[in-house]
């Protein structure tokens, strides 16, 4: 795997994991029974803890990327094993 491809794959995995981690522990003032400040949406989270979520996302994306890297570099799954992809043949066949 080339460096740019690895960075692109990690970036995509990181964003997907971030969307999975974002709702963890999020609670709005309305849900907690607190007073909502004027001009604030009722659904806005009280303490989003984004730095913690970014850290968790980075670690989890690293684990997922390591698995994807091992599958790609060791050819554990080829394109021919994916049922909806067309069968690839070399020019000499």
C-alpha beads as a LAMMPS data file, in Angstrom:
LAMMPS data file: protein, C-alpha beads

93 atoms
92 bonds

1 atom types
1 bond types

-500.0 500.0 xlo xhi
-500.0 500.0 ylo yhi
-500.0 500.0 zlo zhi

Masses

1 110.0

Atoms # bond

1 1 1 0.000 0.000 0.000
2 1 1 1.346 3.405 -0.886
3 1 1 1.562 6.200 1.676
4 1 1 -1.069 8.435 0.062
5 1 1 -3.501 5.499 -0.251
6 1 1 -2.952 4.620 3.406
7 1 1 -3.577 8.200 4.521
8 1 1 -6.754 8.393 2.426
9 1 1 -8.074 5.092 3.809
10 1 1 -7.260 6.139 7.389
11 1 1 -9.004 9.496 6.838
12 1 1 -12.171 7.784 5.598
13 1 1 -12.120 5.283 8.477
14 1 1 -11.523 8.117 10.989
15 1 1 -14.603 10.036 9.806
16 1 1 -16.785 6.930 9.852
17 1 1 -15.688 6.084 13.394
18 1 1 -16.215 9.713 14.473
19 1 1 -19.872 9.534 13.445
20 1 1 -20.194 6.373 15.542
21 1 1 -18.557 7.980 18.599
22 1 1 -20.300 11.388 18.503
23 1 1 -23.548 10.328 20.215
24 1 1 -21.785 8.645 23.171
25 1 1 -22.657 10.478 26.373
26 1 1 -24.373 13.356 24.607
27 1 1 -27.274 14.811 26.567
28 1 1 -29.120 18.055 25.972
29 1 1 -30.221 20.513 28.641
30 1 1 -33.814 19.629 27.839
31 1 1 -33.144 15.904 28.448
32 1 1 -31.376 16.631 31.739
33 1 1 -34.161 18.911 32.936
34 1 1 -31.949 22.009 33.022
35 1 1 -32.957 25.514 32.030
36 1 1 -32.255 26.254 28.376
37 1 1 -30.519 29.595 27.813
38 1 1 -32.302 31.981 25.453
39 1 1 -30.967 31.684 21.931
40 1 1 -29.793 28.100 22.466
41 1 1 -31.400 25.104 20.810
42 1 1 -33.045 22.654 23.183
43 1 1 -31.225 19.797 21.461
44 1 1 -27.701 21.258 21.856
45 1 1 -25.498 19.017 24.031
46 1 1 -24.525 20.395 27.436
47 1 1 -20.965 19.008 27.568
48 1 1 -19.988 17.483 24.212
49 1 1 -16.410 16.504 25.348
50 1 1 -15.096 16.690 21.785
51 1 1 -11.400 16.251 22.634
52 1 1 -12.165 12.971 24.399
53 1 1 -14.258 11.848 21.435
54 1 1 -11.484 12.790 18.994
55 1 1 -9.024 10.740 21.039
56 1 1 -11.306 7.708 21.157
57 1 1 -11.943 8.088 17.426
58 1 1 -8.231 8.236 16.650
59 1 1 -7.480 5.092 18.660
60 1 1 -10.430 3.127 17.288
61 1 1 -9.672 4.207 13.707
62 1 1 -6.070 3.091 14.219
63 1 1 -7.242 -0.397 15.219
64 1 1 -9.642 -0.634 12.267
65 1 1 -6.961 0.679 9.891
66 1 1 -4.464 -1.904 11.176
67 1 1 -6.961 -4.665 10.343
68 1 1 -7.634 -3.220 6.889
69 1 1 -3.877 -2.821 6.289
70 1 1 -3.243 -6.475 7.188
71 1 1 -6.032 -7.651 4.885
72 1 1 -4.744 -5.545 1.982
73 1 1 -1.020 -6.278 2.352
74 1 1 -1.444 -10.026 2.961
75 1 1 -4.045 -10.444 0.179
76 1 1 -6.474 -12.138 2.571
77 1 1 -9.406 -11.057 0.401
78 1 1 -9.038 -10.659 -3.335
79 1 1 -11.393 -8.804 -5.647
80 1 1 -12.492 -12.129 -7.140
81 1 1 -13.896 -13.227 -3.769
82 1 1 -16.360 -10.310 -3.634
83 1 1 -19.531 -11.685 -5.259
84 1 1 -20.851 -8.519 -6.933
85 1 1 -17.516 -7.545 -8.547
86 1 1 -16.808 -8.788 -12.068
87 1 1 -14.164 -11.466 -12.460
88 1 1 -10.822 -9.926 -13.335
89 1 1 -8.588 -11.778 -15.726
90 1 1 -5.146 -11.015 -16.925
91 1 1 -4.527 -10.042 -20.536
92 1 1 -2.793 -13.363 -21.251
93 1 1 -5.895 -15.476 -20.333

Bonds

1 1 1 2
2 1 2 3
3 1 3 4
4 1 4 5
5 1 5 6
6 1 6 7
7 1 7 8
8 1 8 9
9 1 9 10
10 1 10 11
11 1 11 12
12 1 12 13
13 1 13 14
14 1 14 15
15 1 15 16
16 1 16 17
17 1 17 18
18 1 18 19
19 1 19 20
20 1 20 21
21 1 21 22
22 1 22 23
23 1 23 24
24 1 24 25
25 1 25 26
26 1 26 27
27 1 27 28
28 1 28 29
29 1 29 30
30 1 30 31
31 1 31 32
32 1 32 33
33 1 33 34
34 1 34 35
35 1 35 36
36 1 36 37
37 1 37 38
38 1 38 39
39 1 39 40
40 1 40 41
41 1 41 42
42 1 42 43
43 1 43 44
44 1 44 45
45 1 45 46
46 1 46 47
47 1 47 48
48 1 48 49
49 1 49 50
50 1 50 51
51 1 51 52
52 1 52 53
53 1 53 54
54 1 54 55
55 1 55 56
56 1 56 57
57 1 57 58
58 1 58 59
59 1 59 60
60 1 60 61
61 1 61 62
62 1 62 63
63 1 63 64
64 1 64 65
65 1 65 66
66 1 66 67
67 1 67 68
68 1 68 69
69 1 69 70
70 1 70 71
71 1 71 72
72 1 72 73
73 1 73 74
74 1 74 75
75 1 75 76
76 1 76 77
77 1 77 78
78 1 78 79
79 1 79 80
80 1 80 81
81 1 81 82
82 1 82 83
83 1 83 84
84 1 84 85
85 1 85 86
86 1 86 87
87 1 87 88
88 1 88 89
89 1 89 90
90 1 90 91
91 1 91 92
92 1 92 93
